[in-house]
Amino acid sequence: MTPKTSKLTTLALLAVVAGLLTGCETVKPWQRKTLADYTMRGDRDPMGDAIIEHVFFSREMASGGKGVGGGGCGCN
């Protein structure tokens, strides 16, 4: 291995290790109120939900499936 390749490999390894060590965070009890806020919900925008549903229907030929049961085979 050349010295340049060795340095790049070491740098890449250090970047991966740093990413793995800093990726996890414990949520404190007093922070859970913020995470449970209405603005943190993914389904708070009806227009956004309609657009996502249209994309799934148009490209994947699938509709629904956000609610209860069913495997997509039409046999519910």
C-alpha positions, 0 to 999 in steps of 0.5 A: 500500500502506498502512504497516500492510500494508507492515510486515506484508509485510516481517515475513512476508518476514523470517520466511520468510528466517529460516526458510530460513536456519536450516532446514539442519544438517550432521550431524557424524560423532560425531552419526551414532551418535545418529541411527542408534540403535534409538529413532530408527527408525520401525518399532520399534513393532509395534503402531504399524505395525499401526495404520498398516497398518490405516489404509492398508487401511481408508481407501485400500484398500491393504495391504502395499507395505512390502516388495519390489516390486509396483505395486499392480495385483496383477501381481507 
